[in-house]
Amino acid sequence: MQDHYIVKVNANDSAWSISTDVTIVITDVNDNIPVFTDNFYTTVLPETKAKEVFVIQVFATDADIGRNREILYVIEPSNEEFWVNVSSGEIYTKQVLTLHNYPFKIYTFTVIAFDCGSVPLYSNTSVTVKLEPYNYYPPMFLPFHANIEYALSGGNASDFFWIQAENGKVTLNQTLVESINLYLSLIVVAKDQSSRSLSSQIEITFEVTGRNQFSPSFREPNVSFSIPEDLLVGSVIGKIQAEDRDYGPNGAITYSITSKNQYLPFLVGEASGLLTLITELDFEKEGIYHLQISATDGGWVSKTTKLNVTVIVMDVNDNPPAFSSSEYVTSVPENSEIGTNVLDVKAVDADSVSGIILVNSPLDRELWPVYNLTVIAIDNGSPPATGTTNVIVSIGDVNDNAPKLTLTEAQVKENQPEGTIVARLDAYDSDLPSNQRPFIYWLVNSSSESVFSLTPDGVLVTTRPTDREQMSAYRILVAVRDAGIPPLSSTTIGFSCHCPFGKIN
């Protein structure tokens, strides 16, 4: 991905042109969590003779840039044995580590990597350190037929143990009770069977851990969390906490998500119990998650308790309403009554609604044949999101205009023979062609019927010769009807036909 773009911008007029380079820098947003190079780290460490011995180095990377990719490391929770260099991830011992005659010892702890964003994101990893005996002595060959006997010589626990003389195996002699000392010690003497017997001794210390009596317990068997769907990856959802009434290792609790839930977008800290978001959420895909978290103690025979966790994803208004079409085209008759349903526009919001467009005032196609509307859909989110669409409403023609004559006066010379064409009438109609022609014409009852006749297509002719001395002007009533459904007609009162001078005898 590029962190900047260079765009050439040109400006031109009729005579000149110039150009310049514009650099667009993409500002980083802290949207990537630190990622460890390994899901878990393991190492073997011999017993130490000094403090601050290097153990292992953990390392995480972050795909962001600048401060958002700088990473700091911490051990969570902190312990008495190890510390981590906050900037390098190198882990060192805090003190001298010895086994106290144990064959080995296991340390497990969690390291968290934080970035330095304004709202830090983090991830964690598990570190396991196996402490083994330091290789103090070289191998030795025993003399042939060398016999060694073992015996207990002292300490504060000789009553509780006995030792097999031939092989040195120490066995518990009676049941231990919790009231005895936390640490018991024995002195074991090894003696050869030569004529000049020699011996040496060693002190053995036992840590009495107590019986693992109790299982971890949660205050409630079920717990729920509500989180917004735009919660940043790496955010802490909540803390899981169990209690164990045992002490020592038997009461130490580790947390884990059960295997059947391992592909959910959550992670729980083994030691901290912090439930963390590790992938992005989408309410429209998954609105609720059910998972089980196990709390396991550190007993020799461990005990486990499970907690049912429900995570409810709350919808965030991240989907604006979307109309089913970017543009609607419809028509409505111009004589529609106020309140007539024009169109039902539908907007769908993934976070479905419809809006009905109604006639709000009288329509007249002849005045305004087409309306262009912009419809805005606003949801009830916070903040509200909007969507828009265009609606084109064509006003359908209704035959609401009667035709009118365009010719209202004509002349004819007197003494013209029967059948003389006086005029060819025409009319106009404001409606659309489907409600106009063909027009049909006829004469309304008048005294002029004996002189003129009118064909249906509007041709006015004489029915007998005209005589100016008898009548110099005629007032004719003409009606015209259009072809609309239903048809409309009008009557022109006062169509005049004159017989001008130019008498023919």
Residue pairs with C-beta under 8 A, 6 or more apart in sequence:
2 26
3 25
3 26
3 28
3 65
4 23
4 24
4 25
4 26
5 23
5 24
5 26
6 21
6 22
6 23
6 24
7 21
7 22
7 23
7 24
8 19
8 20
8 21
8 22
9 19
9 20
9 21
9 22
10 17
10 18
10 19
11 17
11 18
11 19
28 64
28 65
28 66
28 68
29 64
29 68
30 64
30 68
30 115
30 117
30 118
30 119
30 120
30 121
30 232
31 64
31 232
31 233
32 62
32 63
32 64
32 68
32 121
32 233
33 62
33 115
33 121
33 122
33 123
33 233
33 234
33 278
34 60
34 61
34 62
34 71
34 113
34 114
34 115
34 121
34 122
34 123
35 60
35 61
35 62
35 63
35 123
36 58
36 59
36 60
36 113
36 123
36 125
37 58
37 59
37 60
37 61
38 58
38 125
39 125
39 126
40 125
40 126
40 127
40 128
41 56
41 58
41 125
41 126
41 127
41 128
42 127
42 128
42 129
42 130
43 55
43 56
43 127
43 128
43 129
43 130
44 129
44 130
44 132
45 53
45 55
45 93
45 97
45 129
45 130
45 131
45 132
46 131
46 132
46 133
46 134
46 135
47 97
47 98
47 99
47 131
47 132
47 133
47 134
48 93
48 96
48 97
48 98
49 96
49 134
50 96
51 93
51 94
51 95
51 96
52 92
52 93
52 94
53 92
53 93
53 97
54 90
54 91
54 92
55 82
55 91
55 92
55 93
55 129
56 90
56 91
56 127
56 129
57 88
57 89
57 90
57 91
58 73
58 84
58 89
58 91
58 111
58 113
58 125
58 127
59 89
60 71
60 73
60 89
60 113
60 123
60 125
61 69
61 71
62 68
62 69
62 70
62 71
62 115
63 69
64 115
64 117
67 115
67 116
67 117
68 115
68 116
68 117
69 115
70 115
70 116
71 89
71 113
71 114
71 115
71 116
72 86
72 87
72 113
72 114
72 115
72 116
73 84
73 85
73 86
73 87
73 88
73 89
73 111
73 112
73 113
73 114
74 84
74 86
74 111
74 112
74 114
75 82
75 83
75 84
75 91
75 109
75 110
75 111
75 112
76 110
76 111
76 112
76 124
76 269
76 271
76 272
77 110
77 271
77 272
79 107
79 109
80 94
80 95
81 93
81 94
81 95
81 97
81 107
82 91
82 92
82 93
82 94
82 107
82 109
82 129
83 91
83 92
83 94
84 90
84 91
84 92
84 111
85 91
85 92
89 111
89 113
91 111
91 127
97 105
97 131
99 105
99 131
99 132
99 133
100 205
100 207
101 204
101 205
103 133
104 130
104 131
104 132
104 133
105 130
105 131
106 128
106 129
106 130
106 131
107 128
107 129
107 130
107 131
108 126
108 127
108 128
108 129
108 254
108 270
109 126
109 127
109 271
110 124
110 125
110 126
110 127
110 269
110 270
110 271
110 272
111 124
111 125
111 126
111 127
112 122
112 123
112 124
112 269
113 122
113 123
113 124
113 125
114 120
114 121
114 122
115 121
115 122
119 232
120 234
121 232
121 233
121 234
121 235
122 234
122 276
123 234
123 267
123 276
123 278
124 267
124 269
124 276
126 270
146 192
146 193
146 194
147 192
147 193
148 168
148 190
148 191
148 192
148 193
149 165
149 166
149 190
149 191
149 192
149 193
150 163
150 164
150 165
150 166
150 167
150 168
150 188
150 189
150 190
150 191
151 163
151 165
151 188
151 189
151 191
152 158
152 161
152 162
152 163
152 186
152 187
152 188
152 189
153 187
153 188
153 189
153 201
154 186
154 187
155 184
155 185
155 186
155 187
155 203
155 204
156 181
156 184
156 185
157 181
157 184
157 185
157 186
157 206
158 186
159 173
159 174
160 172
160 173
160 174
160 176
160 180
160 184
161 170
161 171
161 172
161 173
161 186
162 170
162 171
162 173
163 169
163 170
163 171
163 188
164 171
168 188
168 190
170 186
170 188
170 204
176 208
178 208
178 210
178 211
180 208
181 208
182 207
182 208
183 205
183 206
183 207
183 208
184 205
184 206
184 208
185 203
185 204
185 205
185 206
186 203
186 204
186 206
187 201
187 202
187 203
187 204
188 201
188 202
188 203
188 204
189 199
189 200
189 201
190 199
190 200
190 201
190 202
191 197
191 198
191 199
192 198
192 199
209 248
209 249
209 250
209 300
210 246
210 247
210 248
210 250
211 250
212 246
212 250
212 297
212 299
212 300
212 301
212 302
212 303
213 245
213 246
213 250
214 244
214 245
214 246
214 250
214 251
214 297
214 303
215 244
215 297
215 303
215 304
215 305
216 242
216 243
216 244
216 253
216 295
216 296
216 297
216 303
216 304
216 305
217 242
217 243
217 244
217 305
218 241
218 242
218 295
218 305
218 307
219 241
221 307
221 308
222 307
222 308
222 309
222 310
223 238
223 240
223 307
223 308
223 309
223 310
224 309
224 310
224 311
224 312
225 237
225 238
225 275
225 309
225 310
225 311
225 312
226 311
226 312
226 314
227 235
227 237
227 277
227 281
227 311
227 312
227 313
227 314
228 313
228 314
228 316
229 281
229 282
229 283
229 313
229 314
229 315
229 316
229 318
230 281
230 316
230 318
231 237
231 277
231 281
232 277
233 277
233 278
233 279
233 280
234 276
234 277
234 278
235 276
235 277
236 274
236 275
236 276
237 266
237 275
237 276
237 277
237 311
238 274
238 275
239 272
239 273
239 274
239 275
240 255
240 268
240 273
240 274
240 275
240 293
240 295
240 307
240 309
241 273
242 253
242 255
242 273
242 295
242 305
242 307
243 253
244 250
244 251
244 252
244 253
244 297
245 251
246 297
246 299
249 298
249 299
250 297
250 298
250 299
251 297
251 298
252 297
252 298
253 273
253 295
253 296
253 297
253 298
254 270
254 271
254 295
254 296
254 298
255 268
255 269
255 270
255 271
255 272
255 273
255 293
255 294
255 295
255 296
256 268
256 270
256 293
256 294
256 296
257 264
257 266
257 267
257 268
257 291
257 292
257 293
257 294
258 291
258 292
258 293
258 294
258 306
260 292
261 291
261 292
264 289
264 291
265 277
265 278
265 279
265 280
265 281
265 289
266 275
266 276
266 277
266 278
266 289
266 291
266 311
267 275
267 276
267 278
268 274
268 275
268 276
268 293
269 276
275 293
275 309
281 313
283 313
283 314
283 315
283 316
283 351
284 315
284 319
284 350
284 351
286 313
287 312
287 313
287 315
288 310
288 311
288 312
288 313
289 310
289 311
289 313
290 308
290 309
290 310
291 308
291 309
291 311
292 306
292 307
292 308
292 309
293 306
293 307
293 309
294 304
294 305
294 306
294 307
295 304
295 305
295 306
295 307
296 302
296 303
296 304
297 303
297 304
315 351
316 351
316 381
317 351
317 379
317 381
317 382
317 383
317 384
317 385
318 351
318 385
319 349
319 350
319 351
319 385
320 349
320 379
320 385
320 386
320 387
321 347
321 348
321 349
321 353
321 377
321 378
321 379
321 385
321 386
321 387
322 347
322 348
322 349
322 387
323 345
323 346
323 347
323 348
323 375
323 377
323 387
323 388
323 389
324 345
324 346
324 347
324 348
325 389
326 389
326 390
327 389
327 390
327 391
327 392
328 343
328 345
328 389
328 390
328 391
328 392
329 391
329 392
329 394
330 342
330 343
330 391
330 392
330 393
330 394
331 393
331 394
331 395
331 396
332 340
332 342
332 359
332 363
332 393
332 394
332 395
332 396
333 363
333 395
333 396
333 397
333 398
334 363
334 364
334 365
334 366
334 395
334 396
334 397
334 398
334 400
335 363
335 398
335 400
336 342
336 359
336 363
337 359
338 358
338 359
338 360
338 361
338 362
339 358
339 359
340 358
340 359
341 356
341 357
341 358
342 356
342 357
342 358
342 359
342 393
343 356
343 357
343 391
343 393
344 354
344 355
344 356
344 357
345 354
345 355
345 356
345 357
345 375
345 389
345 391
346 352
346 353
346 354
346 355
347 353
347 354
347 355
347 377
347 387
347 389
349 377
349 379
349 385
351 379
351 381
351 385
353 377
353 379
355 375
355 377
357 373
357 375
357 391
357 393
363 395
364 395
365 395
365 396
365 397
365 398
365 432
366 401
366 430
366 431
368 395
369 394
369 395
370 392
370 393
370 394
370 395
371 392
371 393
371 395
372 390
372 391
372 392
372 393
373 390
373 391
373 392
373 393
374 388
374 389
374 390
374 391
375 388
375 389
375 390
375 391
376 386
376 387
376 388
377 386
377 387
377 388
377 389
378 384
378 385
378 386
379 385
379 386
397 431
397 432
397 434
397 435
398 431
398 435
399 431
399 435
399 482
399 484
399 485
399 486
399 487
399 488
400 431
400 488
401 429
401 430
401 431
401 435
401 488
402 429
402 482
402 488
402 489
402 490
403 427
403 428
403 429
403 436
403 439
403 480
403 481
403 482
403 488
403 489
403 490
404 427
404 428
404 429
404 480
404 490
404 492
405 425
405 426
405 427
405 478
405 480
405 492
405 495
406 425
406 426
406 427
406 428
407 423
407 424
407 425
407 426
408 492
408 494
408 495
408 496
409 495
409 496
409 497
409 498
410 422
410 423
410 460
410 495
410 496
410 497
410 498
411 422
411 497
411 498
411 499
411 500
412 420
412 422
412 462
412 466
412 497
412 498
412 499
413 466
413 499
413 500
413 502
413 504
414 465
414 466
414 467
414 468
414 499
414 502
414 503
414 504
415 465
415 466
415 467
415 503
415 504
415 505
416 462
416 465
416 466
417 462
417 465
418 462
418 463
418 464
418 465
419 461
419 462
420 461
420 462
421 459
421 460
421 461
422 452
422 460
422 461
422 462
422 497
423 459
423 460
423 497
424 458
424 459
424 460
425 441
425 454
425 458
425 459
425 460
425 478
425 480
426 439
426 458
427 439
427 458
427 480
427 482
429 435
429 436
429 437
429 439
429 482
431 482
431 484
434 483
434 484
435 482
435 483
435 484
435 485
436 482
436 483
436 484
437 482
437 483
438 457
438 483
439 457
439 458
439 480
439 481
439 482
439 483
440 456
440 457
440 480
440 481
440 483
441 454
441 455
441 456
441 457
441 458
441 478
441 479
441 480
442 454
442 456
442 478
442 479
443 449
443 452
443 453
443 454
443 476
443 477
443 478
443 479
444 477
444 478
444 479
444 491
445 477
446 475
446 476
446 477
448 474
448 475
448 476
448 497
450 463
450 464
451 462
451 463
451 464
451 466
451 471
451 474
452 460
452 461
452 462
452 463
452 474
452 476
452 497
453 460
453 461
453 462
453 463
454 460
454 461
454 478
455 461
458 480
460 476
460 497
466 499
467 499
468 499
468 501
468 503
469 503
471 499
472 498
472 499
473 496
473 497
473 498
473 499
474 496
474 497
474 498
475 494
475 495
475 496
476 495
476 496
476 497
477 491
477 492
477 493
477 495
478 491
478 492
478 495
479 489
479 490
479 491
479 492
480 489
480 490
480 492
481 487
481 488
481 489
482 488
482 489
